[in-house]
Structure formats: structure tokens, C-alpha cells
Amino acid sequence: MANAAPIVCDTCPVADRAVCAALTPDDRGELARMGHHRRYARGETIVAAGDASTVCATLTRGAAKMSTIDRDGTERIVALVHPAGMLGQLFAPAATLTVTALTDSEACIFPRSRFEALSDARPALAKRLLVEVGRELDESRGLIDLISKRQAKGRVAALILAFARAASPAPCHDEAAFDLPLTRGEMAQLLGLTIETVSRTLTALEGGGAIRREGSHGIAILDRAALDALAG
């Protein structure tokens, strides 16, 4: 890989939040030596469905989507991955989901078999992986709830708030301004809406003073309470 580089844990922006945070410094060093750091351009495939599951990864910067393709060729986004989240599927012989970079992104890539062996030998890492699985399940339930219970404004407001949380390096504070990594079409597909409805809803939220759009992807939250009320 032309852009593969050594992993440097000391400068990692998610070192205190990723699953490897459960390891001792010596074990983190061992993990770093078995892997490499890689950059991905927006739209680049990180993992392709159907490929042998030979690697797993931790997203360190950017955002990614996990998706599947229906028989009619329609893409279905089933999960979003933010910094510190895991990419790829552990303990699976083949990938069932395609992982795609939504923005220019970076990740630490590890050989799956060696990562699994380390988790078998280090209970703290295995426990942290279970916590990560639980978090992913909670996010999946949140997506289902978002689609099934809210009107268009509520769905879009909830998604904006979710990205505000994900964009912040501090878990207790949301980011007030950030880039929305999804296109209008991807937002529509994820939320079960049409592209036109997403566009109208964003315009209405901006007109009502809840948000301000900045450029092609930027969002600034102006009235957090209004978004909270819409999101329920």
C-alpha cells in the first residue's frame, strides 16, 4: 500500500477512546508493530463485502459507512462509524458489509488473526471489544428508532445531533460546528426519506434559526434546544 505508514500511538487522536486503550503500553506497542496506519480518500472502499476477512481496523480520523447492496442494486446503509470505532468484522471468515470512507479518513489496520490472538491473550482487550459491540448495538437500535418514530424534521435533527456528538473529541460536549459527511442522497437513504424532503427540511431548520449551513458540507448549530425538542 503506497500510503501505509507505521502506527505512532503517541500522536493518535483517539488513543484514550479506541479499544486499544485497554492495553498496557507494552501491549499497545506490540499491537502497533503488527499493524500499519493508512489514509483513505472520500469515497474509497476500506472493506469490500465478499472479500476474505483478513484485517480489522480502528478509525482514527474521518467517518465511514457500512452498507449492503440489495438484490435490486439499492445500497442500504446499516451503520455509521466515527473516530475510535471499529471497521471490519472480527471472528468472521468473510466480510458481509462494505465499508466506505465518507470523508478523507485515516485508520490503523491490523491482521485479523493476530488481533484476535492478542484479544484471546489479553482479557482487558476482549472486555473492551465486548463494550464496543454493545455500543454498536445501541447505535443500531438508535437508527431504527430514528427511522420508525420521528417525522422528517425529527429524523434530520437527530442525525445532526448525532454527528455533533461524533465530531467532538470530548464525549461530554457536542461540537457546535462540523462537516456533515453524508450527501443529501445518503441522508435520505439512511433516514427513509426522499432527497427533496431532506433538502426542504435542512432549509426549514436553517430558516427557523436552528442551524446554519456553511459551504457544501458545513453545519453550525445555533439552537441546540430546538434540535433537541425536534429529535425527542
Steps between C-alpha positions, in 0.01 A plus 500: 500500500658824388367706791560243775705634790607381846250547782605771747282469811638814667336726240178301453192724548289211634762327716288544812172387337584215262493134606880498527471741796434192714853371437819571692761717325705190418199322350403811302851503362465135398169576330648801320789295367268242346295760314532814290333837460321588178320794342184464290350753261132591516304226322781244519408144597665388823344153516302336218212261570588147394874542547686273738498660845875531546522837677325707764551867567441795730386824340719783630374793290205562269180300463391182323182319409426128512257392230355212306353478150149361451410266214363794305833681533390746767757590763383469861706683761486294819751683720717809524849484647666793674853545639594227752246263341594159362501420129473147365350193662694303757458123525342482153659318203365747244372857503122530468496881489683755288678775694550828311671823607245784517774760534876496468572256780779321684513162671731260679489166316579168669519138378174351629647168613775667704258753650267216603792309652597806704142540624501133607818561698398836650165489686494880529496530120233231467283684753548829314395330176177385669437858611554614141254239371244621754551859390451402135176319590377809684576713193316254277196515727526877489489498120193276504330729751596805296339363186188349657382760751579850373374728227742643244612797712559274798702250298723764347541682834596176675755419230657846526529460878656156457768643273556789742574246774725296272695807384597599853819357654338532844214253566319743732488791253353520150676687222322824406630505141608206287492350151205274424663196335189367326366625168132593479441168323675303774304685767178421317587131468599471865196686632240345270422834334528645151786729402249780447362456853850509650581820309171666600550399863853641515370823347219513758741439790724776372208736444379432853837593646596154625799455270712685248642329194858592419622406154414164347538287814533729803235519772495741795253434781339828608212372716582170666179504705289521185678199347462306826126573504458381141711189553301406807 
